[in-house]
Amino acid sequence: MSCFCLSEISLFIVCPVSSLKTDTDRELSGVLQGTDESSTEEQAPEPGPNDGPGNQGRTREVKPRTSSRPFSLRDCLLKYLLFFSNLLFTVLGLVVLALGLWGLINKESFAQEKIGQISTDPMLVFVVLGLVLSTLCLSGCVGALRENCCLLQVFSATVLVLVAAQVLAAIVAYSFQGQIEGYLRSGMLAAMVRYQDDLDLRFITDEIQIGLQCCGADNYRDWEVNMYYNCSAPGVLSCGVPATCCVDPLENGTVWNSQCGVGSQQLDEFSAQSVIFLGGCLGGMSRWIEQHTGLIGSVGIVLLGVQIITLFITTRLMDNIQCSKATS
């Protein structure tokens, strides 16, 4: 009897344990199957709009992205040639601009009593020239370095306008030589009137008279327009001319004689020719231009050619930039 009871108890204990183990195995297999199905669903590609029933489940081919076309060695050389040339002229323009501003500030041209005459100040030419040159070349420099088509278009358009303006100016200068001579005469006489008051005009006039060995616009008597050299003016300079009109303004080759032209306007041409230069500077300019026509033409052609080559390089660089952006 006791043996029978023990066998029943042991059977009762073993059966639930085996059934519990079977249930646990079923649950684990179900979890693993669910995990495999979820991972399979996550990895399955979503059907595209062009995927038909027969194409579902297939792996779609991804086309490789087309890379931008790199610059060739020649294009890189042109790019940095444009960059360094514009950088050089940018620095040159800033130097010219600084020189002009220094001249205006040093002469106090911005003072209230002188501001009305600033339009005729020679230093204003340096300011405008330096500002235009530095701004233009800076746009070309940055545009070439950063490959900015907008800046390069501004640069090329401005260079094209300058080339056209220079060609037009040369044609006008050749066609209206008489009128230009009249403008030069008026400018020379205006500089002679302000000779003692404007140091810049005085320097320019002295350099022209020394370089061309001339005196006045048409002749030495033109200095009568100056209030200090007029024969009716009081003082030592009356009826005289500047020392730069003298044939030999140096005494013994060492000392500058600033009074060598005193009273020269009262002398006749025969007596004055041993003391001062009789010819005017306009005639000297004409003779100088005739003697150096070839040199002037060569310099003009070289400058024009450099600008045209710069224009072609800029156009080539813009084409390469646009082509690279189109293929990217």
BELZI-V96553 format. One record per backbone hydrogen bond with DSSP energy under -1.0 kcal/mol. NH is the residue of the N-H (numbers start at 0). CO is the residue of the C=O. E is the energy in kcal/mol with one decimal. If there is no record, write none. Layout:
NH,CO,E ; NH,CO,E
This chain:
4,0,-1.8 ; 5,1,-2.0 ; 6,2,-1.9 ; 7,3,-1.7 ; 8,4,-2.3 ; 9,5,-2.4 ; 10,6,-1.9 ; 11,7,-2.3 ; 12,8,-1.8 ; 13,9,-2.2 ; 14,10,-2.0 ; 15,11,-1.0 ; 16,12,-1.2 ; 17,13,-2.2 ; 18,14,-2.4 ; 19,15,-2.7 ; 20,16,-2.1 ; 21,17,-2.1 ; 22,18,-2.2 ; 23,19,-2.1 ; 24,20,-2.0 ; 25,21,-1.9 ; 26,22,-2.2 ; 27,23,-2.3 ; 28,24,-2.3 ; 29,25,-2.2 ; 30,26,-2.2 ; 31,27,-2.4 ; 32,28,-2.3 ; 33,29,-2.2 ; 34,30,-2.2 ; 35,31,-2.2 ; 36,32,-2.2 ; 37,33,-2.4 ; 38,34,-2.4 ; 39,35,-2.1 ; 40,36,-2.2 ; 41,37,-2.2 ; 42,38,-2.0 ; 43,39,-1.1 ; 50,47,-1.1 ; 57,54,-1.6 ; 75,71,-2.2 ; 76,72,-2.2 ; 77,73,-2.3 ; 78,74,-2.3 ; 79,75,-2.4 ; 80,76,-2.0 ; 81,77,-2.3 ; 82,78,-1.9 ; 83,79,-2.6 ; 84,80,-2.0 ; 85,81,-1.8 ; 86,82,-2.2 ; 87,83,-2.2 ; 88,84,-2.0 ; 89,85,-2.0 ; 90,86,-2.1 ; 91,87,-2.1 ; 92,88,-2.4 ; 93,89,-2.2 ; 94,90,-2.1 ; 95,91,-2.3 ; 96,92,-2.5 ; 97,93,-2.5 ; 98,94,-2.3 ; 99,95,-2.2 ; 100,96,-2.5 ; 101,97,-2.4 ; 102,98,-2.1 ; 103,99,-2.2 ; 104,100,-2.6 ; 105,101,-2.7 ; 106,102,-1.6 ; 107,104,-1.1 ; 108,103,-2.8 ; 110,107,-1.4 ; 113,110,-1.1 ; 114,110,-1.5 ; 116,113,-1.3 ; 119,116,-1.0 ; 120,117,-1.2 ; 123,120,-1.5 ; 124,121,-1.0 ; 126,122,-1.9 ; 127,123,-2.5 ; 128,124,-2.6 ; 129,125,-2.6 ; 130,126,-2.3 ; 131,127,-2.5 ; 132,128,-2.5 ; 133,129,-2.4 ; 134,130,-2.1 ; 135,131,-2.5 ; 136,132,-2.4 ; 137,133,-1.9 ; 138,134,-1.8 ; 139,135,-1.7 ; 140,136,-2.3 ; 141,137,-2.7 ; 142,138,-2.2 ; 143,139,-2.0 ; 144,140,-2.0 ; 145,141,-2.9 ; 147,142,-1.7 ; 151,147,-1.9 ; 152,148,-2.3 ; 153,149,-2.0 ; 154,150,-2.5 ; 155,151,-2.8 ; 156,152,-2.4 ; 157,153,-2.1 ; 158,154,-2.4 ; 159,155,-2.3 ; 160,156,-2.0 ; 161,157,-2.4 ; 162,158,-2.4 ; 163,159,-2.2 ; 164,160,-2.5 ; 165,161,-2.4 ; 166,162,-2.2 ; 167,163,-2.3 ; 168,164,-2.5 ; 169,165,-2.3 ; 170,166,-2.0 ; 171,167,-2.5 ; 172,168,-2.7 ; 173,169,-1.9 ; 174,170,-1.9 ; 175,171,-2.4 ; 179,175,-1.8 ; 180,176,-2.0 ; 181,177,-1.6 ; 182,178,-2.0 ; 183,179,-2.4 ; 184,180,-2.1 ; 185,181,-2.2 ; 186,182,-2.4 ; 187,183,-2.5 ; 188,184,-2.4 ; 189,185,-2.2 ; 190,186,-2.1 ; 191,187,-1.9 ; 192,188,-1.9 ; 193,189,-1.6 ; 194,191,-1.0 ; 197,193,-2.2 ; 201,197,-2.1 ; 202,198,-2.3 ; 203,199,-2.5 ; 204,200,-2.5 ; 205,201,-2.5 ; 206,202,-2.3 ; 207,203,-2.2 ; 208,204,-2.4 ; 209,205,-2.4 ; 210,206,-2.6 ; 211,207,-2.5 ; 213,208,-1.3 ; 214,278,-2.6 ; 221,218,-1.6 ; 222,219,-1.2 ; 223,220,-1.5 ; 224,221,-1.9 ; 225,222,-1.2 ; 232,229,-1.7 ; 239,236,-1.9 ; 240,260,-1.0 ; 244,241,-1.8 ; 245,242,-1.4 ; 246,274,-2.9 ; 250,254,-3.0 ; 253,250,-1.6 ; 254,250,-1.7 ; 256,248,-3.5 ; 259,256,-1.3 ; 261,258,-1.3 ; 263,260,-1.6 ; 264,238,-2.2 ; 266,263,-1.2 ; 271,267,-2.7 ; 272,268,-1.7 ; 274,271,-1.8 ; 275,271,-3.0 ; 276,244,-2.5 ; 279,217,-1.3 ; 280,215,-2.8 ; 281,216,-2.2 ; 283,279,-1.3 ; 284,280,-2.4 ; 285,281,-2.1 ; 286,282,-2.3 ; 287,283,-2.2 ; 288,284,-2.4 ; 289,285,-2.2 ; 290,286,-2.0 ; 291,287,-1.4 ; 295,291,-2.4 ; 296,292,-2.6 ; 297,293,-2.4 ; 298,294,-2.5 ; 299,295,-2.3 ; 300,296,-2.5 ; 301,297,-2.4 ; 302,298,-2.5 ; 303,299,-2.4 ; 304,300,-2.6 ; 305,301,-2.5 ; 306,302,-1.9 ; 307,303,-2.1 ; 308,304,-2.6 ; 309,305,-2.4 ; 310,306,-1.9 ; 311,307,-2.1 ; 312,308,-2.5 ; 313,309,-2.3 ; 314,310,-2.1 ; 315,311,-2.4 ; 316,312,-2.4 ; 317,313,-2.2 ; 318,314,-2.1 ; 319,315,-2.1 ; 320,316,-2.2 ; 321,317,-2.5 ; 322,318,-2.2 ; 323,319,-2.3 ; 324,320,-2.1 ; 325,321,-1.8 ; 326,322,-1.6
